[in-house]
Amino acid sequence: MVAEAVRQMMSRTGSIAAAAALLAACGGGDPGAVADTAITMTGDTSASTVSSGVSRVRMSEVNRGSSGMAAQVRWALSADKRAIIVVENPASVENEPFPNGFILARETAAGVEMVQLDSVWDAAPSPDWSAAAFGRAHRVSAGERDSLTTAQWDSLARAAGMPNADVRRGAFPASGMAVIIGLSQPGIIRLPDGTPRVWPVAAGWRVAWSRDGERIAAGMPPTPRVSDDADSPRWIVIDTASGMPRGELPPDFERFVPDWVQGPLIDISVSHDTAQRVSLQIDGGTVESHGNRITRNGVEVGTGIAYAATWSGRIIVALAPDPSAREYEPKERLVVYIVEP
């Protein structure tokens, strides 16, 4: 899909520079020594705040890293609908793996708690929805060379906080078109503090919680080649209190599996109809969108198309217009609106 878009851009514009920019945005260029050094691994709760009707609304992008040309969207609500996790999962050229971004948010009596992280391979909510497990994503390009340099391996080991030998054993090829090396590390982030804990273990391509919330399952990447949507062939157990590995996943490990909903595709070739009417039932009212306008109980919240809302509608997932989008980028962005009390 991305490769075809590159060819179309070349034929339409005759611009090698534009095509190169497109590939870089989708992870096909040389991201430097350690690609995720430009993306902070913190529980970033900052967001733009606007006044809307009688409400104050915060808007946060789900993925603040590069989203390339196309991304799959998914979300899950807690059983009481007071918490939600939203994931934007972009893919690189030929469905090669590219880091995701996610938001975990929940309504409380005091307000809304929210954390946001970029540069992850996967994310999953805890059974009590107070935390999320994630797989930290590292992605390193060799550029024009046929292998990483010693300095690049050393830089990756420092970024991961792991011995060089462990990093080399746990690394995997993240591209079939260029020499790009990936690495995953399991971690958790809890509400409301939003401080991520990342453990020095080469796992986390996929993550899941145990039903008791005391352990996470951290998956290994498939080999010899990894596609963005591939599952893990092998899993290990991580103790969430200590971060220590507890061996292979036992047969009696009961996973907590949220009810994931597949959302819209964000793609430069897909046009989303902002004129469509959407009505989401919430406690005591509705969240509605129509004509690029989102309202909560009749009060304007923001622009875009609403797709999901929590119990009282104080957390709303939407596709909003992206006025800063360049030619080779989608014209919408996945956002979460937080309606303040």
One Martini backbone bead per residue (centre of mass of N, CA, C, O) as a GRO file, in nm:
protein
  341
    1MET     BB    1   0.060   0.060  -0.024
    2VAL     BB    2   0.303   0.254   0.016
    3ALA     BB    3   0.456   0.185  -0.242
    4GLU     BB    4   0.230   0.277  -0.434
    5ALA     BB    5   0.228   0.572  -0.338
    6VAL     BB    6   0.510   0.636  -0.431
    7ARG     BB    7   0.462   0.585  -0.734
    8GLN     BB    8   0.236   0.794  -0.764
    9MET     BB    9   0.402   1.040  -0.678
   10MET     BB   10   0.613   1.021  -0.900
   11SER     BB   11   0.411   1.043  -1.145
   12ARG     BB   12   0.277   1.317  -1.052
   13THR     BB   13   0.555   1.496  -0.967
   14GLY     BB   14   0.862   1.394  -1.013
   15SER     BB   15   0.947   1.359  -0.699
   16ILE     BB   16   1.197   1.241  -0.506
   17ALA     BB   17   1.167   1.404  -0.246
   18ALA     BB   18   0.875   1.329  -0.180
   19ALA     BB   19   0.922   1.023  -0.167
   20ALA     BB   20   1.134   1.032   0.056
   21ALA     BB   21   0.951   1.162   0.268
   22LEU     BB   22   0.748   0.935   0.273
   23LEU     BB   23   0.937   0.707   0.366
   24ALA     BB   24   1.026   0.844   0.627
   25ALA     BB   25   0.736   0.862   0.753
   26CYS     BB   26   0.716   0.523   0.719
   27GLY     BB   27   1.018   0.400   0.787
   28GLY     BB   28   1.221   0.385   0.513
   29GLY     BB   29   1.435   0.536   0.632
   30ASP     BB   30   1.687   0.698   0.814
   31PRO     BB   31   1.656   0.731   1.171
   32GLY     BB   32   1.923   0.649   1.282
   33ALA     BB   33   2.052   0.513   1.549
   34VAL     BB   34   1.789   0.576   1.743
   35ALA     BB   35   1.468   0.625   1.671
   36ASP     BB   36   1.336   0.681   1.977
   37THR     BB   37   1.492   0.945   2.078
   38ALA     BB   38   1.249   1.147   1.973
   39ILE     BB   39   1.078   0.977   2.185
   40THR     BB   40   0.910   1.001   2.470
   41MET     BB   41   0.906   0.791   2.772
   42THR     BB   42   0.618   0.922   2.883
   43GLY     BB   43   0.345   1.035   3.075
   44ASP     BB   44   0.180   1.225   2.863
   45THR     BB   45  -0.070   1.483   2.967
   46SER     BB   46  -0.062   1.675   2.755
   47ALA     BB   47  -0.278   1.945   2.621
   48SER     BB   48  -0.505   2.099   2.454
   49THR     BB   49  -0.697   2.397   2.541
   50VAL     BB   50  -1.051   2.461   2.520
   51SER     BB   51  -1.326   2.649   2.467
   52SER     BB   52  -1.670   2.495   2.490
   53GLY     BB   53  -1.897   2.671   2.561
   54VAL     BB   54  -1.932   2.553   2.899
   55SER     BB   55  -1.671   2.401   2.833
   56ARG     BB   56  -1.375   2.221   2.894
   57VAL     BB   57  -1.122   2.115   2.653
   58ARG     BB   58  -0.922   1.837   2.585
   59MET     BB   59  -0.660   1.759   2.343
   60SER     BB   60  -0.533   1.435   2.229
   61GLU     BB   61  -0.299   1.260   2.081
   62VAL     BB   62  -0.236   0.927   2.039
   63ASN     BB   63  -0.006   0.995   1.816
   64ARG     BB   64   0.318   1.170   1.828
   65GLY     BB   65   0.429   1.029   1.613
   66SER     BB   66   0.465   0.863   1.338
   67SER     BB   67   0.197   0.761   1.093
   68GLY     BB   68   0.226   0.797   0.812
   69MET     BB   69  -0.020   0.672   0.583
   70ALA     BB   70  -0.113   0.430   0.782
   71ALA     BB   71  -0.379   0.331   1.026
   72GLN     BB   72  -0.486   0.151   1.289
   73VAL     BB   73  -0.784   0.127   1.492
   74ARG     BB   74  -0.828   0.089   1.856
   75TRP     BB   75  -1.062  -0.017   2.122
   76ALA     BB   76  -1.147  -0.016   2.485
   77LEU     BB   77  -1.385  -0.095   2.733
   78SER     BB   78  -1.496  -0.107   3.021
   79ALA     BB   79  -1.758  -0.245   3.186
   80ASP     BB   80  -1.840   0.059   3.305
   81LYS     BB   81  -1.731   0.285   3.092
   82ARG     BB   82  -1.485   0.464   3.248
   83ALA     BB   83  -1.277   0.322   3.054
   84ILE     BB   84  -0.999   0.369   2.810
   85ILE     BB   85  -0.840   0.232   2.515
   86VAL     BB   86  -0.613   0.373   2.263
   87VAL     BB   87  -0.498   0.270   1.930
   88GLU     BB   88  -0.225   0.349   1.710
   89ASN     BB   89  -0.143   0.146   1.407
   90PRO     BB   90   0.116   0.167   1.224
   91ALA     BB   91   0.260   0.110   0.898
   92SER     BB   92   0.489   0.023   0.689
   93VAL     BB   93   0.636  -0.090   0.441
   94GLU     BB   94   0.494  -0.382   0.370
   95ASN     BB   95   0.401  -0.424   0.675
   96GLU     BB   96   0.601  -0.302   0.854
   97PRO     BB   97   0.715  -0.227   1.150
   98PHE     BB   98   0.557   0.022   1.368
   99PRO     BB   99   0.511   0.237   1.597
  100ASN     BB  100   0.300   0.314   1.858
  101GLY     BB  101   0.005   0.466   2.007
  102PHE     BB  102  -0.139   0.564   2.338
  103ILE     BB  103  -0.445   0.570   2.544
  104LEU     BB  104  -0.522   0.609   2.894
  105ALA     BB  105  -0.857   0.641   3.039
  106ARG     BB  106  -1.047   0.785   3.327
  107GLU     BB  107  -1.314   0.810   3.530
  108THR     BB  108  -1.370   1.023   3.813
  109ALA     BB  109  -1.472   1.208   4.077
  110ALA     BB  110  -1.230   1.429   4.015
  111GLY     BB  111  -1.202   1.319   3.706
  112VAL     BB  112  -0.947   1.285   3.459
  113GLU     BB  113  -0.740   1.019   3.367
  114MET     BB  114  -0.414   1.031   3.183
  115VAL     BB  115  -0.223   0.849   2.933
  116GLN     BB  116   0.071   0.879   2.709
  117LEU     BB  117   0.222   0.678   2.436
  118ASP     BB  118   0.501   0.612   2.256
  119SER     BB  119   0.690   0.372   2.127
  120VAL     BB  120   0.512   0.098   2.061
  121TRP     BB  121   0.402  -0.233   1.988
  122ASP     BB  122   0.213  -0.256   2.250
  123ALA     BB  123  -0.118  -0.274   2.428
  124ALA     BB  124  -0.263  -0.322   2.770
  125PRO     BB  125  -0.500  -0.360   3.000
  126SER     BB  126  -0.588  -0.390   3.305
  127PRO     BB  127  -0.836  -0.535   3.487
  128ASP     BB  128  -0.875  -0.242   3.655
  129TRP     BB  129  -0.776   0.009   3.470
  130SER     BB  130  -0.491   0.139   3.610
  131ALA     BB  131  -0.328   0.010   3.363
  132ALA     BB  132  -0.047  -0.048   3.130
  133ALA     BB  133   0.083  -0.249   2.898
  134PHE     BB  134   0.406  -0.261   2.721
  135GLY     BB  135   0.614  -0.232   2.419
  136ARG     BB  136   0.901  -0.121   2.367
  137ALA     BB  137   1.036   0.067   2.091
  138HIS     BB  138   1.295  -0.028   1.871
  139ARG     BB  139   1.471   0.141   1.585
  140VAL     BB  140   1.737   0.048   1.357
  141SER     BB  141   1.948   0.187   1.109
  142ALA     BB  142   2.204   0.115   0.858
  143GLY     BB  143   2.134   0.224   0.593
  144GLU     BB  144   2.381   0.145   0.352
  145ARG     BB  145   2.435  -0.086   0.517
  146ASP     BB  146   2.455  -0.449   0.620
  147SER     BB  147   2.501  -0.330   0.917
  148LEU     BB  148   2.561  -0.266   1.225
  149THR     BB  149   2.737  -0.093   1.428
  150THR     BB  150   2.895  -0.086   1.719
  151ALA     BB  151   2.781   0.189   1.802
  152GLN     BB  152   2.482   0.112   1.762
  153TRP     BB  153   2.471  -0.118   1.964
  154ASP     BB  154   2.558   0.055   2.206
  155SER     BB  155   2.324   0.259   2.187
  156LEU     BB  156   2.097   0.053   2.224
  157ALA     BB  157   2.188  -0.055   2.501
  158ARG     BB  158   2.160   0.216   2.648
  159ALA     BB  159   1.858   0.266   2.586
  160ALA     BB  160   1.777  -0.020   2.728
  161GLY     BB  161   1.959  -0.110   2.973
  162MET     BB  162   2.154  -0.333   2.837
  163PRO     BB  163   2.332  -0.573   2.741
  164ASN     BB  164   2.471  -0.626   2.443
  165ALA     BB  165   2.421  -0.935   2.422
  166ASP     BB  166   2.112  -0.921   2.478
  167VAL     BB  167   2.038  -0.742   2.241
  168ARG     BB  168   2.139  -0.926   2.010
  169ARG     BB  169   1.954  -1.169   2.086
  170GLY     BB  170   1.670  -0.987   2.084
  171ALA     BB  171   1.690  -0.907   1.807
  172PHE     BB  172   1.520  -0.791   1.499
  173PRO     BB  173   1.392  -0.789   1.189
  174ALA     BB  174   1.215  -0.480   1.056
  175SER     BB  175   1.302  -0.563   0.750
  176GLY     BB  176   1.302  -0.647   0.385
  177MET     BB  177   1.442  -0.368   0.245
  178ALA     BB  178   1.620  -0.323   0.505
  179VAL     BB  179   1.848  -0.246   0.762
  180ILE     BB  180   1.640  -0.318   1.039
  181ILE     BB  181   1.637  -0.298   1.392
  182GLY     BB  182   1.471  -0.463   1.656
  183LEU     BB  183   1.321  -0.389   1.987
  184SER     BB  184   1.192  -0.521   2.299
  185GLN     BB  185   1.010  -0.394   2.600
  186PRO     BB  186   0.876  -0.427   2.897
  187GLY     BB  187   0.587  -0.249   3.048
  188ILE     BB  188   0.448   0.003   3.275
  189ILE     BB  189   0.149   0.213   3.334
  190ARG     BB  190   0.008   0.441   3.572
  191LEU     BB  191  -0.257   0.549   3.740
  192PRO     BB  192  -0.194   0.895   3.753
  193ASP     BB  193   0.124   0.945   3.713
  194GLY     BB  194   0.273   0.835   3.435
  195THR     BB  195   0.517   0.632   3.504
  196PRO     BB  196   0.731   0.447   3.339
  197ARG     BB  197   0.816   0.093   3.330
  198VAL     BB  198   1.125  -0.053   3.223
  199TRP     BB  199   1.257  -0.362   3.127
  200PRO     BB  200   1.559  -0.573   3.093
  201VAL     BB  201   1.386  -0.716   2.838
  202ALA     BB  202   1.357  -0.922   2.539
  203ALA     BB  203   1.036  -0.814   2.523
  204GLY     BB  204   0.700  -0.706   2.386
  205TRP     BB  205   0.557  -0.737   2.113
  206ARG     BB  206   0.353  -0.866   2.310
  207VAL     BB  207   0.072  -0.805   2.541
  208ALA     BB  208  -0.045  -0.932   2.871
  209TRP     BB  209  -0.269  -1.005   3.125
  210SER     BB  210  -0.352  -1.120   3.407
  211ARG     BB  211  -0.638  -1.160   3.592
  212ASP     BB  212  -0.483  -1.061   3.870
  213GLY     BB  213  -0.249  -0.836   3.785
  214GLU     BB  214   0.058  -0.968   3.859
  215ARG     BB  215   0.099  -1.028   3.547
  216ILE     BB  216   0.284  -1.055   3.241
  217ALA     BB  217   0.279  -1.108   2.897
  218ALA     BB  218   0.574  -1.153   2.688
  219GLY     BB  219   0.646  -1.130   2.359
  220MET     BB  220   0.793  -1.265   2.087
  221PRO     BB  221   0.924  -1.233   1.793
  222PRO     BB  222   0.902  -1.318   1.485
  223THR     BB  223   1.062  -1.553   1.266
  224PRO     BB  224   1.263  -1.393   1.038
  225ARG     BB  225   0.999  -1.216   0.989
  226VAL     BB  226   0.830  -0.905   1.052
  227SER     BB  227   0.506  -0.819   1.094
  228ASP     BB  228   0.286  -0.595   1.224
  229ASP     BB  229   0.048  -0.842   1.278
  230ALA     BB  230   0.211  -1.035   1.432
  231ASP     BB  231   0.250  -1.285   1.639
  232SER     BB  232   0.355  -1.464   1.911
  233PRO     BB  233   0.534  -1.772   1.957
  234ARG     BB  234   0.648  -1.659   2.241
  235TRP     BB  235   0.637  -1.660   2.609
  236ILE     BB  236   0.666  -1.455   2.900
  237VAL     BB  237   0.692  -1.391   3.247
  238ILE     BB  238   0.600  -1.096   3.441
  239ASP     BB  239   0.658  -0.928   3.727
  240THR     BB  240   0.506  -0.628   3.829
  241ALA     BB  241   0.674  -0.564   4.090
  242SER     BB  242   0.985  -0.645   3.978
  243GLY     BB  243   1.038  -0.738   3.660
  244MET     BB  244   1.067  -1.042   3.667
  245PRO     BB  245   1.127  -1.325   3.528
  246ARG     BB  246   0.908  -1.649   3.511
  247GLY     BB  247   0.923  -1.765   3.245
  248GLU     BB  248   0.730  -1.944   3.080
  249LEU     BB  249   0.424  -1.984   2.967
  250PRO     BB  250   0.177  -2.125   3.118
  251PRO     BB  251  -0.105  -2.315   3.059
  252ASP     BB  252  -0.269  -2.158   3.315
  253PHE     BB  253  -0.271  -1.887   3.184
  254GLU     BB  254  -0.485  -1.609   3.245
  255ARG     BB  255  -0.618  -1.389   3.037
  256PHE     BB  256  -0.679  -1.055   2.982
  257VAL     BB  257  -0.957  -0.967   2.759
  258PRO     BB  258  -1.057  -0.725   2.586
  259ASP     BB  259  -1.303  -0.542   2.397
  260TRP     BB  260  -1.221  -0.504   2.095
  261VAL     BB  261  -1.230  -0.228   1.858
  262GLN     BB  262  -1.251  -0.165   1.525
  263GLY     BB  263  -1.161   0.100   1.350
  264PRO     BB  264  -1.055   0.322   1.153
  265LEU     BB  265  -0.885   0.412   0.866
  266ILE     BB  266  -0.577   0.574   0.831
  267ASP     BB  267  -0.562   0.738   0.508
  268ILE     BB  268  -0.477   0.905   0.218
  269SER     BB  269  -0.712   0.732   0.044
  270VAL     BB  270  -0.914   0.809   0.281
  271SER     BB  271  -1.246   0.933   0.312
  272HIS     BB  272  -1.415   1.101   0.562
  273ASP     BB  273  -1.749   1.149   0.662
  274THR     BB  274  -1.839   1.440   0.837
  275ALA     BB  275  -2.162   1.435   0.775
  276GLN     BB  276  -2.216   1.219   0.945
  277ARG     BB  277  -2.431   1.061   1.176
  278VAL     BB  278  -2.362   1.045   1.531
  279SER     BB  279  -2.476   0.829   1.813
  280LEU     BB  280  -2.396   0.830   2.165
  281GLN     BB  281  -2.459   0.669   2.449
  282ILE     BB  282  -2.511   0.818   2.767
  283ASP     BB  283  -2.537   0.937   3.069
  284GLY     BB  284  -2.809   1.143   3.016
  285GLY     BB  285  -2.733   1.108   2.692
  286THR     BB  286  -2.525   1.250   2.420
  287VAL     BB  287  -2.303   1.182   2.155
  288GLU     BB  288  -2.240   1.397   1.873
  289SER     BB  289  -2.207   1.388   1.506
  290HIS     BB  290  -2.201   1.664   1.257
  291GLY     BB  291  -2.050   1.842   1.030
  292ASN     BB  292  -1.773   1.847   1.202
  293ARG     BB  293  -1.945   1.813   1.484
  294ILE     BB  294  -1.907   1.791   1.839
  295THR     BB  295  -2.135   1.672   2.096
  296ARG     BB  296  -2.251   1.723   2.446
  297ASN     BB  297  -2.552   1.773   2.519
  298GLY     BB  298  -2.527   2.021   2.289
  299VAL     BB  299  -2.223   2.069   2.346
  300GLU     BB  300  -1.943   2.174   2.224
  301VAL     BB  301  -1.621   2.008   2.169
  302GLY     BB  302  -1.554   1.956   1.846
  303THR     BB  303  -1.396   1.815   1.581
  304GLY     BB  304  -1.541   1.562   1.376
  305ILE     BB  305  -1.557   1.206   1.458
  306ALA     BB  306  -1.738   1.003   1.654
  307TYR     BB  307  -1.675   0.664   1.814
  308ALA     BB  308  -1.626   0.708   2.135
  309ALA     BB  309  -1.752   0.665   2.483
  310THR     BB  310  -1.798   0.716   2.794
  311TRP     BB  311  -2.033   0.708   3.032
  312SER     BB  312  -2.046   1.056   3.035
  313GLY     BB  313  -1.862   1.180   2.792
  314ARG     BB  314  -1.562   1.283   2.890
  315ILE     BB  315  -1.463   1.061   2.679
  316ILE     BB  316  -1.349   1.110   2.336
  317VAL     BB  317  -1.337   0.947   2.029
  318ALA     BB  318  -1.161   1.083   1.734
  319LEU     BB  319  -1.174   1.227   1.415
  320ALA     BB  320  -0.958   1.488   1.313
  321PRO     BB  321  -0.855   1.745   1.167
  322ASP     BB  322  -0.533   1.811   0.989
  323PRO     BB  323  -0.380   2.112   0.917
  324SER     BB  324  -0.061   1.991   0.912
  325ALA     BB  325  -0.082   1.819   0.675
  326ARG     BB  326   0.076   1.663   0.433
  327GLU     BB  327   0.063   1.523   0.128
  328TYR     BB  328   0.166   1.222   0.259
  329GLU     BB  329  -0.071   1.267   0.467
  330PRO     BB  330  -0.316   1.243   0.656
  331LYS     BB  331  -0.617   1.449   0.723
  332GLU     BB  332  -0.627   1.281   0.989
  333ARG     BB  333  -0.669   1.246   1.351
  334LEU     BB  334  -0.623   1.084   1.649
  335VAL     BB  335  -0.840   1.159   1.927
  336VAL     BB  336  -0.886   1.298   2.263
  337TYR     BB  337  -1.158   1.408   2.448
  338ILE     BB  338  -1.170   1.624   2.741
  339VAL     BB  339  -1.426   1.687   2.970
  340GLU     BB  340  -1.467   1.919   3.187
  341PRO     BB  341  -1.639   2.011   3.486
   0.00000   0.00000   0.00000
